[in-house]
Amino acid sequence: LVGFFVGVLVYRYQAPLRRIPFAVTATLAIASLVAAPLFASSGINAGIMMSLFAWPWVVLTCLHPASAYLLRTAPLRLLGDLSYSIYLIHIPLALAFLTLNGGNYFTIAQFVWMVPLYLMALLLISWISFSRFEEPVRRHIRILAAPQSRS
């Protein structure tokens, strides 16, 4: 709910917020994405921290006209293609990582090496899901949905 209402506020005030320079929103987005999860080990809910501080800056950065070039680059287009697989896989994979850690949150020292490992695993599994399942199914559905020529 926090994320939803923060999103409503960002949308409502996007016109004045979009006047913030791109370098500022991008810096705040990156800094907040790095800082917010660090609160997980302090007992503060990282999801709420992400909703309040990280995602609004990420959204504003993506809405900024200067981001259009970045969003058209091959790596970010690939992330767009993988986004549905990432969405489906990220929670089960996070639970697997927590299970491997005995169900405990990661310490800051673990977090530093665990997050890159998690992201690499997430991207690899998502790419496999996209290329071996989503794309073939999409092609098959298009073939089935294409109008049949009548002879």
N, C-alpha and C positions, 0 to 999 in steps of 0.2 A: 504494500500500500504506500509506503514511503516513496518508493521509486515512481509510482504512478502519479502521485500528487506533485512531486518535484518535477516530473515531466510536463505536467499541466502548467506549472508555473514557468518553466523554460519556454514552452510554446507560447504562453500568454504574453511574455515579455521578450520574445525573441528579437523584435525590431530594435529596441535599444541595446540588447545584449549583443547583437550581431555587429555593432559598431566597435566592440572591443577588438583591438588588433589581433590578427591571426597568431602572431608570435606569443602573445600573452595567453590566449586560450589554449594553444598547443602546449605551452610550457606548464600551465596549470593542469591540463588534462594528464600529461605524462607524470607530473609530480604527484597528483592525487591518486593516479592508478598505482604508483609505487608505494605511496604512504598509507593509503586506506587499508590494504590487507595486513599491514604490520600491526594494526590494532587488534587483530584476531588473537594474538598471544597475550594481549593485555586485558582480555575479558570484554572489551567493547565489541559489539556485533559488527563484523566487517561488512556484512551485507548492507546494513544501515549506513555505515560510513561511505560505502561505494555509492549508494543511492543519493546521499546528501551532497557528497563532495566530488566524486570522480565522474559519474555518468553525466551530470549536467555540463561539465566542461568538455567531455568527449563529444556530446551531442552538439554543443555550440561550435566546437572546432570543425566538426563534419559539416555543419550548416554554413560555415564561412565560405565565401566564394573562392578564397585562395586554396581551399582543400580540394576543389574539383580536379585539379591536375593530379594531386596525390592519389585520389580515389580511383583514377583511371589507370594507375600503374599496374603492371602485371602481378606483383605480389598481393596488392590489395584486392584486385579482381579475383585472384585465386581464393583469398579469404572469403570473399563474397560467395563464390561458388561453394565453398566448404561450410558456409555458415549454418545450414540446416543440420548437417552431420555434427558440427561442433555443438550445436544446441542440444541434439539428442544424446551425445556421448559425454559431455563435460561433467554432468553430475554423477553418473555411474563410475566414471574414471576417478573423479575426486573421492568418491566413497571407497574405491579400491585403494587409493593412495592412503587415505585415513586408516583403513583396515590394516594396511601394511605397517602403519605407525602405531598399532595397538589401539586405534580409535581416539588417539590424542591429537590435539592441535600441534602443529609444527612449531618448534622453537625458531627464533630468528636465524640461528646458524643453519638449521635444517631447511628453512624457508628459502635461503639464498641458493641452495643447489637443487632443492626439490621443485621449485616453480619452473625453472628451465626444463627439467626432466619431464614434468607434467605437461608443459606446453608442447614439447617435442612429441611425446606420446599421443597427445590429443590431436595434433596436426597430422601425424602419420595415420592414426586410426581413422580420422575424419577423411583424409584423402583416399584411403582404401575404400571406405564406405561410399564416398562420392563416385569414384571411378569404377568400382566393381558392382555397385548396387544402384545408386541413384541415376547415373547416366544411362546404363542399359535399360532400366525400367522406364525412364523418360522417353527414350527412343522407341521402345516397344509400344508405349501408350500413344505416341504420335502416329505410329504406323496403324494401330488399331482405330484411331480417331480420324485418320485421313479419309476423305470421301472416296468411296470405291467407284471406279469407272464402270459404267454399265455398257456391256457390248450388245 
